[in-house]
């Protein structure tokens, strides 16, 4: 059996977009095979797309086969795919974290620029987690999925190992996405992302939103916040209600996967 796919990238955070009705009963195992970077296509996750209703619906399976509520970058990649099919203006996409509206701002070749309404964040009081060799303080933020934002003066040498240890804490019953964020000015930060089910990623849409919300709530920066990551820069604006995320999505290639 062959499964057609489209691969897309949002600031280096890459996803496969596949017709949901082509998923097998073991959608988790199939997604792991598809995302494998040696024996599969390679991606941070699969956005299974269902277009059987008035609004398209997506189901996100991470590279390790776990299911996630939403990816801001993945949702934008799906919006780019829909734009290629002819959709324009504002697109309403149903995610595991509720409906999200993506507005197409510009288009050049296979690259699309969107601003997405990511909904209202939930912020809790900062708290510390005790690790084997250190104590880490972070700000819990929910963007429909859980985040733990750690504000730093400089990035720890082994931040990936530290983030992986943070994720294993019993405090985070549903797991957590970890962001390390360094201020770069009154309206700019640099961020590193360690996501559930994936590990280190070059970018994160909801992680960028959580990072910006955390620094704004802590009165360390003002909206809009430019979030720079290894894969590129996204802009987040938040004035206390809904969060808006702006950034590009690039359609990379199309092909078929042999099951």
C-alpha positions in Angstrom: 0.0 0.0 0.0 1.2 3.5 -0.8 0.4 6.5 1.4 0.7 9.9 -0.4 2.2 12.7 1.8 3.1 16.3 1.8 6.0 17.5 3.9 6.0 21.0 5.3 8.3 23.0 7.6 7.6 26.0 9.8 10.9 27.5 10.9 12.5 24.1 10.7 9.8 22.3 12.7 8.8 19.8 10.1 5.5 17.8 9.7 4.0 15.3 7.3 0.4 16.1 6.2 -1.6 13.0 5.3 -5.2 12.2 4.6 -6.5 10.9 7.9 -8.5 8.2 6.2 -5.3 6.6 5.1 -4.3 5.9 8.7 -4.1 2.3 9.8 -5.6 1.0 13.0 -2.2 1.4 14.6 -1.9 5.1 13.8 0.8 5.5 16.5 3.1 2.8 15.0 2.5 4.1 11.5 3.3 7.6 12.5 6.6 6.5 14.2 7.6 4.7 10.9 6.7 7.8 8.8 8.7 10.1 11.1 11.8 8.0 11.4 14.7 10.0 9.9 16.6 6.9 8.7 14.0 4.4 7.5 11.0 6.7 7.0 10.4 10.1 5.6 11.5 12.0 8.7 9.5 14.6 10.6 8.7 15.9 14.1 5.2 14.7 13.7 2.3 13.7 11.4 -0.7 16.0 11.0 -3.5 13.6 10.0 -6.0 15.7 8.0 -9.7 15.0 7.8 -11.8 17.1 5.4 -15.1 15.4 5.9 -16.8 18.4 7.5 -17.4 22.1 7.1 -14.0 22.8 8.7 -10.9 20.7 8.2 -9.9 18.7 11.3 -6.4 17.6 12.3 -5.0 14.9 14.6 -1.3 15.3 15.6 0.8 12.3 16.3 4.4 13.0 17.5 7.5 11.3 16.2 7.5 8.9 19.1 3.9 7.8 18.4 2.3 9.8 21.2 -0.6 12.1 20.5 -0.5 15.9 21.2 -3.3 18.4 21.5 -1.9 20.9 19.1 1.2 22.2 17.4 1.1 25.9 16.4 3.7 25.3 13.7 2.0 22.1 12.5 -1.4 23.9 12.3 0.3 26.6 10.2 1.8 23.9 7.9 -1.7 22.5 7.4 -3.0 26.0 6.6 -0.2 26.3 3.9 -1.3 23.0 2.5 -4.9 24.2 2.4 -3.8 27.5 0.8 -2.1 25.5 -2.0 -5.5 23.8 -2.6 -7.0 27.2 -3.1 -8.2 28.4 0.3 -7.6 32.1 1.0 -8.2 34.6 3.7 -9.0 33.1 7.1 -9.1 29.4 7.6 -10.7 27.7 10.6 -8.9 24.5 11.5 -10.2 22.1 14.2 -7.4 20.8 16.6 -7.3 18.8 19.8 -7.0 22.1 21.6 -10.1 23.6 19.9 -10.6 25.5 16.7 -7.8 27.8 15.5 -8.1 30.5 12.9 -5.2 31.1 10.5 -5.2 34.2 8.3 -3.1 34.1 5.1 -1.1 37.3 5.0 1.2 36.7 2.0 2.3 34.0 -0.4 5.5 33.6 -2.5 6.1 30.3 -4.3 5.8 27.5 -1.8 6.1 29.7 1.2 3.1 31.1 3.1 2.9 33.7 5.9 0.1 33.4 8.4 -1.1 35.0 11.6 -2.9 32.5 13.8 -5.3 33.1 16.7 -4.0 30.7 19.3 -6.6 31.4 21.9 -6.3 32.6 25.5 -3.4 31.2 27.5 -3.5 30.0 31.1 -0.6 31.1 33.3 0.2 29.7 36.8 2.6 30.9 39.4 6.2 30.1 38.9 7.6 27.1 40.8 10.8 25.1 41.1 11.5 21.5 40.3 14.4 19.6 42.0 16.6 17.7 39.6 19.5 15.4 40.3 22.1 18.1 40.2 20.2 21.4 40.1 17.0 23.3 40.8 15.1 24.8 37.9 12.4 27.5 38.2 9.9 27.9 35.5 6.6 29.5 34.6 3.7 27.1 33.7 1.8 28.2 30.7 -0.9 26.3 28.8 -1.6 27.0 25.2 -4.1 24.1 25.0 -1.0 22.0 25.7 1.4 22.3 28.7 4.6 24.3 28.8 7.2 25.1 31.4 9.1 28.3 30.5 12.5 28.7 32.1 13.9 32.3 32.0 17.7 32.3 31.8 20.6 34.8 31.5 22.5 32.2 29.4 21.6 28.8 28.1 22.9 25.9 30.2 25.6 23.8 28.5 23.6 20.6 28.7 20.1 22.2 28.5 18.7 19.3 26.5 19.6 16.8 29.3 18.2 19.2 31.9 15.0 19.7 29.9 14.6 15.9 29.5 14.9 15.5 33.3 12.3 18.3 33.8 9.9 16.4 31.6 10.2 13.3 33.8 9.0 15.0 36.9 5.8 13.6 38.5 4.5 17.2 38.7 3.8 17.1 35.0 1.2 14.3 34.8 0.6 14.7 31.1 4.2 15.5 30.2 5.3 19.0 29.4 7.0 21.1 26.7 10.1 22.9 28.1 11.3 26.2 26.8 14.6 28.0 27.8 14.2 31.7 27.1 16.8 34.5 27.1 15.9 38.1 26.8 17.3 40.0 23.8 15.7 43.4 24.4 12.4 45.0 25.3 10.6 43.1 22.6 12.7 40.2 21.7 13.8 36.8 23.1 15.9 33.9 22.0 14.3 30.5 22.8 15.3 26.8 22.8 12.6 24.1 22.7 12.4 20.6 24.0 9.0 19.1 23.2 7.0 16.1 24.4 7.3 13.1 22.1 10.0 14.7 19.9 12.9 16.2 22.0 14.8 19.2 20.8 13.2 21.0 17.9 14.4 23.9 15.8 11.2 25.9 16.5 7.8 25.6 18.2 4.7 27.6 17.6 2.9 27.0 20.9 6.4 27.2 22.6 7.0 30.6 21.1 3.6 31.7 22.3 4.2 30.3 25.8 7.7 32.0 25.9 6.3 35.4 24.9 3.4 35.1 27.4 5.8 34.2 30.2 8.1 37.2 29.6 5.2 39.6 29.1 3.4 38.3 32.3 6.7 38.7 34.2 7.0 42.2 32.9 10.3 41.5 31.3 9.2 42.4 27.8 6.3 44.0 26.0 4.0 42.9 23.2 4.7 42.1 20.4 7.6 39.8 21.1 10.0 38.5 18.5 10.9 34.9 19.3 14.2 33.8 17.7 15.0 30.1 17.5 17.4 28.0 15.6 15.0 27.5 12.7 13.9 31.1 12.4 11.9 33.9 14.0 8.2 34.2 14.8 6.3 37.1 16.3 3.8 36.8 19.1 1.4 39.5 20.2 -0.6 39.3 23.4 -2.5 42.0 25.3 -4.1 39.9 28.0 -6.7 38.1 25.9 -6.0 35.9 22.9 -2.5 35.2 21.7 -1.6 35.8 18.0 1.3 34.0 16.3 2.8 35.1 13.1 5.3 33.2 11.0 6.0 31.3 7.8 5.3 27.8 6.6 7.0 26.2 3.6 5.8 23.3 1.6 8.9 21.1 1.1 7.9 18.1 -1.1 5.3 15.5 -2.0 5.7 11.8 -2.4 4.5 8.3 -1.5 5.4 6.1 1.4 5.4 2.3 0.9 3.6 0.6 3.9 
